[in-house]
């Protein structure tokens, strides 16, 4: 995290302790932003510029510590300083004011829990056993998780729904692990004859139900509680099945068994679409996000990210015909791998 050309050169030629920049500096940067979200600092500035004292009063924070935080946010591009007052930058106004349609505050609040998991990364390295993200979550964390996951869909449900192949005349869809139902809602709005069952763990359904109810879809999109790894989906029940951002929780063997169950549940001509962020391929800075994501998913759940080729192999083994993968660059590189059931 070089902050000027000189630091960049020092990092490039290995003349500065980059591990300090990558840990202490980056870690402080992360927590400054997250703390500001937690106390509602950006919402306190939504009405216009304010002094540190006024911001502290609006947030219920101490004026002195708030005054220390504000320059850090301004130097990071999240606020702008105007004399003794501070105002929102375009960055924070779009992404961190809760009334914005693009707000990601809920995801940042969830990250307090996620960072707690990451602090135990050494346990995972020593034992090889994942920490299991979903086990032992309190009701508050479950609520935060569902709101956080839904806010990540903002702006991408439309492009995903457009890319998911739905057979002509389809009436029934299964959404595995869809919790908040945002993708099912968008798909059903795009295909007026379609109904969807959002299948997820009982705790997920309980905490996501209010989010789905807000969409006003009635019985067209409904929840069903269960466990995708152990429950049966029936035979020839669905025209389309989707699993979006969930397969990384399952091992290769579990995904193969799941795909076989999905193939039985599909009607002839039906389609199974798996949407996942890509697995890392090679090294270098361009692969950093993919590699970090893969490690996090492995630590927090069961396995990690999967390539379209790996997903296609599950579909092929289940008797489905894999299509060419679709990559949605605007959604962070999400890959869609669909498999068609022969008629």
C-alpha positions in Angstrom: 0.0 0.0 0.0 2.5 2.6 -1.2 1.1 6.1 -0.6 3.4 8.1 -2.8 5.9 7.6 -5.6 8.9 7.4 -3.3 7.2 4.6 -1.2 6.3 2.8 -4.5 10.0 2.8 -5.5 11.1 1.6 -2.1 8.6 -1.2 -2.2 9.5 -2.1 -5.8 13.2 -2.4 -5.0 12.5 -4.1 -1.6 14.1 -1.3 0.4 11.2 -0.9 2.8 9.5 -3.4 5.1 6.5 -4.2 3.0 5.1 -6.7 5.5 4.5 -3.7 7.8 2.6 -1.9 5.0 0.6 -5.0 4.2 -0.4 -5.7 7.8 -0.3 -2.8 10.2 -1.1 0.0 7.7 -3.6 -2.0 5.7 -5.2 -3.4 8.9 -5.6 0.0 10.4 -7.1 1.3 7.1 -9.7 -1.5 7.2 -10.8 -0.9 10.8 -11.0 2.8 10.4 -13.6 2.4 7.6 -15.5 -0.3 9.3 -15.6 1.6 12.6 -17.0 4.6 10.8 -19.7 2.5 9.3 -20.6 0.9 12.7 -21.1 4.2 14.5 -23.1 5.6 11.5 -20.6 8.3 10.7 -21.4 8.5 7.0 -25.1 8.7 7.6 -24.4 11.6 10.0 -23.0 13.5 7.1 -25.7 12.7 4.6 -27.4 16.0 5.2 -24.3 18.1 4.6 -20.9 19.2 6.0 -20.4 19.2 9.7 -17.7 19.8 12.3 -16.1 17.0 14.4 -18.2 18.0 17.4 -21.5 17.9 15.4 -20.6 14.6 13.8 -19.7 13.1 17.2 -23.1 14.3 18.6 -24.9 12.7 15.7 -23.0 9.4 16.1 -23.0 9.3 19.9 -19.2 9.1 19.9 -16.5 11.1 21.8 -15.5 14.4 20.1 -11.8 13.8 20.7 -11.6 10.3 19.2 -14.0 11.3 16.4 -11.6 14.2 15.5 -8.8 11.7 15.2 -10.7 9.5 12.9 -11.9 12.1 10.5 -8.5 13.1 8.9 -7.8 9.4 8.4 -11.0 9.0 6.4 -10.3 12.2 4.5 -6.8 11.1 3.5 -8.2 7.8 2.4 -10.8 9.4 0.0 -13.9 8.7 2.1 -14.4 12.3 3.3 -13.4 15.7 2.2 -12.1 18.4 4.6 -13.4 21.9 4.2 -11.8 24.1 6.9 -13.0 22.7 10.2 -15.8 20.8 8.5 -16.0 17.4 6.8 -18.3 16.2 4.0 -19.0 13.0 2.1 -16.9 12.2 -0.9 -18.7 10.7 -4.0 -17.2 7.3 -2.9 -18.8 7.3 0.5 -22.1 8.9 -0.6 -22.7 6.1 -3.1 -21.6 3.1 -1.1 -21.8 4.0 2.6 -24.9 6.0 3.2 -27.7 3.6 4.1 -30.3 5.3 2.0 -28.3 4.9 -1.1 -29.5 2.1 -3.4 -25.9 1.0 -3.7 -25.1 0.9 0.0 -22.8 -1.9 1.2 -22.9 -1.1 4.9 -24.5 -4.4 5.8 -21.6 -6.3 4.3 -19.0 -4.2 6.1 -20.8 -4.9 9.4 -20.7 -8.6 8.6 -16.9 -8.3 8.2 -16.5 -7.8 11.9 -17.5 -11.5 12.2 -15.5 -12.5 9.2 -12.3 -10.8 10.5 -12.8 -12.8 13.7 -12.5 -15.9 11.6 -9.5 -14.7 9.8 -7.7 -14.1 13.1 -7.9 -17.8 13.5 -6.2 -18.6 10.2 -3.3 -20.2 12.0 -5.7 -22.8 13.5 -6.8 -23.8 10.0 -3.2 -23.9 8.7 -2.1 -26.2 11.6 -5.1 -28.6 11.5 -6.3 -28.4 7.9 -9.9 -28.3 9.3 -12.1 -25.4 8.2 -13.7 -23.2 10.8 -17.2 -23.7 9.4 -18.6 -20.2 8.9 -22.2 -21.1 9.5 -21.9 -23.2 12.7 -22.5 -21.4 16.0 -23.6 -18.1 14.5 -25.8 -16.0 16.8 -29.1 -14.6 15.7 -27.5 -11.2 15.3 -24.7 -12.6 13.1 -27.3 -14.6 11.0 -29.3 -11.3 10.5 -26.1 -9.5 9.6 -25.1 -12.3 7.2 -28.4 -12.3 5.3 -28.4 -8.5 5.0 -24.7 -8.5 4.0 -25.2 -11.2 1.4 -28.2 -9.4 -0.1 -26.4 -6.1 -0.3 -23.7 -7.7 -2.4 -26.3 -8.6 -5.0 -27.1 -4.9 -5.5 -26.6 -3.9 -9.1 -25.8 -7.5 -10.4 -29.1 -9.4 -10.0 -30.2 -8.1 -13.4 -27.1 -9.1 -15.3 -27.0 -12.5 -13.6 -30.7 -13.1 -14.3 -30.2 -12.2 -17.9 -27.3 -14.6 -18.2 -29.0 -17.6 -16.6 -30.6 -19.8 -19.3 -34.2 -20.5 -18.6 -36.0 -23.0 -21.0 -38.9 -21.6 -22.9 -42.1 -22.3 -21.1 -40.4 -22.9 -17.8 -42.7 -22.8 -14.8 -40.6 -24.2 -11.8 -37.2 -23.2 -10.6 -35.1 -24.4 -7.6 -32.6 -21.9 -6.0 -30.2 -23.8 -3.8 -28.8 -21.8 -1.0 -30.5 -18.7 -2.2 -31.4 -17.4 1.3 -32.6 -13.8 0.7 -34.1 -14.8 -2.7 -32.8 -11.8 -4.6 -31.8 -13.8 -7.7 -35.0 -15.8 -7.7 -37.0 -12.6 -7.5 -35.2 -11.1 -10.4 -35.5 -14.3 -12.5 -39.2 -14.6 -11.8 -39.8 -10.9 -12.7 -37.9 -11.6 -16.0 -39.9 -14.7 -16.7 -43.6 -14.1 -15.7 -44.6 -17.8 -15.8 -41.8 -18.8 -13.5 -42.2 -19.8 -9.8 -39.2 -20.4 -7.5 -38.4 -22.4 -4.4 -35.5 -20.9 -2.4 -34.0 -23.9 -0.6 -31.7 -23.2 2.3 -30.7 -24.1 5.9 -33.4 -23.6 8.5 -31.5 -20.8 10.2 -30.9 -19.1 6.9 -34.6 -19.3 6.0 -35.7 -17.9 9.3 -33.4 -14.9 9.1 -33.9 -14.3 5.4 -37.7 -14.5 5.4 -38.3 -10.8 6.2 -35.9 -9.8 3.3 -37.8 -12.0 0.8 -41.2 -10.7 2.1 -40.1 -7.1 1.3 -40.0 -8.0 -2.4 -43.8 -8.6 -2.5 -43.6 -11.8 -4.6 -46.2 -13.7 -2.6 -46.2 -17.5 -3.3 -44.3 -17.1 -6.6 -41.0 -17.1 -4.6 -41.1 -19.1 -1.4 -38.7 -20.6 1.0 -38.2 -24.2 1.8 -35.9 -25.2 4.7 -33.6 -28.1 4.4 -30.0 -29.3 3.8 -28.9 -29.5 0.2 -26.3 -32.2 1.0 -28.7 -34.6 2.6 -32.2 -33.8 1.3 -33.7 -35.1 -1.9 -35.1 -32.7 -4.5 -37.5 -35.1 -6.1 -37.6 -36.3 -9.7 -38.5 -34.2 -12.8 -39.8 -31.4 -10.7 -38.0 -28.4 -12.0 -37.2 -26.7 -15.4 -34.3 -24.8 -14.0 -32.0 -25.1 -11.0 -29.5 -22.4 -9.9 -26.8 -22.4 -7.2 -25.2 -19.0 -6.9 -22.1 -18.4 -4.8 -22.7 -21.6 -2.7 -20.7 -24.4 -4.4 -17.5 -23.1 -2.8 -18.9 -24.3 0.5 -18.9 -27.9 -0.7 -16.1 -30.4 -1.5 -15.6 -31.9 -5.0 -17.4 -35.1 -3.8 -20.3 -33.2 -2.3 -20.7 -31.1 -5.4 -20.7 -34.2 -7.6 -23.4 -35.8 -5.4 -25.4 -32.6 -5.4 -25.2 -32.4 -9.2 -26.5 -35.9 -9.5 -29.5 -35.1 -7.3 -30.2 -31.9 -9.3 -30.0 -33.9 -12.6 -32.7 -36.2 -11.3 -34.8 -33.3 -10.2 -34.6 -31.6 -13.6 -37.3 -32.2 -16.3 -36.0 -33.1 -19.7 -34.6 -30.0 -21.3 -34.0 -28.4 -18.0 -30.9 -26.5 -17.0 -28.6 -26.5 -14.0 -26.6 -23.3 -13.6 -23.7 -23.0 -11.1 -22.4 -19.4 -10.6 -19.0 -19.1 -8.8 -16.2 -16.7 -8.7 -13.2 -18.1 -10.6 -10.5 -20.2 -9.0 -7.0 -18.7 -9.0 -4.9 -19.7 -12.0 -1.2 -19.0 -11.6 0.5 -16.2 -9.6 1.0 -12.5 -9.9 -1.0 -9.5 -8.7 -3.8 -10.1 -11.2 -4.6 -13.3 -9.4 -4.4 -11.9 -5.9 -8.1 -11.5 -5.3 -9.0 -14.9 -6.6 -6.3 -16.5 -4.5 -7.3 -14.7 -1.4 -10.9 -15.5 -1.9 -10.0 -19.2 -2.4 -8.1 -19.3 0.9 -10.9 -17.5 2.8 -13.6 -19.9 1.5 -11.4 -22.9 2.3 -10.8 -21.6 5.8 -14.4 -20.6 6.5 -16.4 -23.4 4.9 -15.2 -26.6 3.2 -13.3 -26.3 0.0 -12.8 -23.1 -2.0 -13.5 -21.7 -5.4 -14.0 -23.9 -8.5 -13.2 -23.4 -12.2 -15.8 -23.7 -14.9 -14.0 -26.9 -16.1 -14.4 -28.5 -12.7 -18.0 -27.6 -12.5 -18.6 -28.9 -16.0 -17.1 -32.2 -15.0 -19.7 -32.6 -12.3 -22.4 -31.9 -14.8 -21.0 -34.3 -17.4 -20.8 -37.1 -14.8 -24.5 -36.5 -13.9 -25.6 -36.9 -17.5 -25.9 -33.2 -18.2 -24.5 -31.4 -21.3 -22.2 -28.5 -20.2 -22.5 -25.3 -22.2 -19.8 -22.8 -22.8 -19.2 -20.9 -19.5 -20.3 -17.2 -19.3 -18.1 -14.7 -17.5 -19.7 -11.6 -16.1 -16.8 -9.1 -15.8 -19.0 -6.4 -14.4 -20.0 -8.5 -11.4 -16.5 -9.1 -10.3 -15.7 -11.9 -12.7 -18.6 -14.3 -11.7 -18.6 -17.4 -13.9 -21.8 -19.1 -14.9 -21.5 -22.8 -15.9 -24.7 -24.3 -17.2 -25.5 -27.9 -17.9 -28.5 -29.0 -19.9 -30.5 -32.2 -19.4 -31.2 -34.1 -22.7 -34.8 -34.3 -23.8 
